[in-house]
Amino acid sequence: MLFESNKNNNPSRPSNSVEGLIMSNPTQATSAPWRIGVLFSRTGFMSVIEETQYQGTQLAIEEVNEAGGVCGRELVPVAYDPGSDSAAYGHYAKRLMVEDQVSTIFGCYTSSSRKAVLPVVERLNGLLWYPTLYEGFEASPNVIYTGASPNQNSLALCRYLMDTFGTRFYFVGSDYIYPRESNRVMRELLKSNGGSVVGERYVNVYARWQDFVPIIQDIKRVRPDVIFSTVVGEGTVFLYQAYANVGLDPKQVPIASLTTTEAEIAAMGFDVGEGHVTAASYFQGVEGSANNAFVQRFKKRFGADISTNMCAEASYFQLHLFAKALEQVNSLDTEVLRSMVFGTSFDAPQGAVTVNPMSGHTDLWTRIGRANRQGQFDVVRQSKEPVHADPFLIGYGRATQTGSVQ
Amino acid sequence: MNEQSRKPSLSRDVGGRKTMVQELADLSAVVVAPVDDQVGMLLRELQRFRMRVRQVWPMPESVPADADVVYCEYSPDLARRLPWIPGDARSALVVILPATEAVHADALCHATPNAVLPRPFTQNAVLSSLVLARSQFGYERRLRSKIEKLDDNLRSMRTVERAKAILMATRQMPETEAYGFIRRQAMDRRVSASAVAAAIVDSFELLGYDHQQ
């Protein structure tokens, strides 16, 4: 709806011929590199996951450059480390666009950091590529969203948990935008399916191990069927460890999450993570040649004991999707690039994905995984095809009551 | 309140609406420029509009932004010196342009001014830059707050829809009546309709209404 006009003036795609390139860009003779911005926190409490997003981005850039660049020009990243400080993302976005003359930025994990970058890319008409699941209810013309929105993960997760474990959910989250908004959506889904929220706790994003002890005690007292966690960053490790320490059993009362990936499981210990549930578009164990190649190259580049995960995968495929669109238009001009990106498909490690022109979000696969002893996820459910992004949950009013999950 | 103390010409407004000139009075301005004949004239003009004016020079590393309007000399790195990130400006910005020295288009664009004032100044140019900057800045701010409210409404509408459905099912109310009920409760309690709706949805859950019926 929001981008109806773009849908109509989506330019007919120039062919990959020299003619097309000359028509679309008079300066095609240059061999100067394409400069792109990269903003992930490689230090601070979000570094566990954002480091892997940085790696996914880096690997894709290297692959594009090894294959000869885009239109014969190399991709050169200008990267800053905002150190897990949301406000710093805004300042670095400003520096990238104003001082480094970059118009396309790849980055952000937390919603607070995305919202810090948003005014900058909107005012200066840049393009932020955001490779992280989030709470939905946003569609900026200056953002390409390549992580899952709630209809692509929360919905299926809620259904699976209610089918398998029961209807009484206990919410634990980090105290910022994403957990509160995700819980709002999850609460709504639960209520329309006859479930209930029997507890709701938030911890500071800087929470330490001991902050989770009273919560775990409360959980033992309340005895929910499921713990729904929206704890992110280091806190994830503390929550799962506190759970394991009191001897709760994931087979009975699992922690379910949208954010606990292979990276967090590795940080907490495979035995601690075993049996817990995550909904994601991608797990390392996904079958297919695109993923086999991705996992192999990722391990070769960053170490055999490092797993891929949904955030690294989204960072990886969005860079390739960007390069594919850039190859067609030969221009970093936001308007030109965006209209080419809309509708572009890519054979991602998770399967075929397409940027949905209706919302700038990506049609992704829905999967439910249960962590095993090897720190990997066994896929217990998955969609038959990519699920259309619906960030405003327009198609999911009361529809959940009649059971149309996917 | 102190309309009486103002110049007679200022209170000639009809229908209680402030004139532009009245709106300008009591605003604060920072002028970041070296004092020469031109800037002297600018300062006098602003003072003539009864604005509280402060002049600053040399150009500080971070441009002072504690004013309603900031007049700032152009410089190629102006955007970097502004204390806010683009899209989140706290003051209306007028960039003073040099008469002959070349201006870099991208640098000007990145500073996101609300108006420009090219040298040499005239009284008309000063007035128009001021009026334009105020009006553009205000309009942009209103649009942003409108978008924020729309976002909020979008979320609360889902809650209101659910509450309405609950009322329709449990109290056999027709749709319009259910909405009227929510609105009346909101007015009586002086809270938003979405707060009432959330309370209905919550209590519905608490009472353990059987969903499968």
Chai-1 contact restraints between the chains, C-beta under 6 A:
chainA,res_idxA,chainB,res_idxB,connection_type,confidence,min_distance_angstrom,max_distance_angstrom,comment,restraint_id
A,G90,B,I85,contact,1.0,0.0,6.0,A-B,restraint_1
A,K94,B,I85,contact,1.0,0.0,6.0,A-B,restraint_2
A,V98,B,A79,contact,1.0,0.0,6.0,A-B,restraint_3
A,V98,B,H110,contact,1.0,0.0,6.0,A-B,restraint_4
A,P119,B,G87,contact,1.0,0.0,6.0,A-B,restraint_5
A,P119,B,D88,contact,1.0,0.0,6.0,A-B,restraint_6
A,V120,B,I85,contact,1.0,0.0,6.0,A-B,restraint_7
A,V120,B,P86,contact,1.0,0.0,6.0,A-B,restraint_8
A,V120,B,G87,contact,1.0,0.0,6.0,A-B,restraint_9
A,E122,B,G87,contact,1.0,0.0,6.0,A-B,restraint_10
A,R123,B,P86,contact,1.0,0.0,6.0,A-B,restraint_11
A,R123,B,G87,contact,1.0,0.0,6.0,A-B,restraint_12
A,R123,B,T112,contact,1.0,0.0,6.0,A-B,restraint_13
A,L124,B,P86,contact,1.0,0.0,6.0,A-B,restraint_14
A,K191,B,E205,contact,1.0,0.0,6.0,A-B,restraint_15
A,G194,B,H211,contact,1.0,0.0,6.0,A-B,restraint_16
A,S196,B,E205,contact,1.0,0.0,6.0,A-B,restraint_17
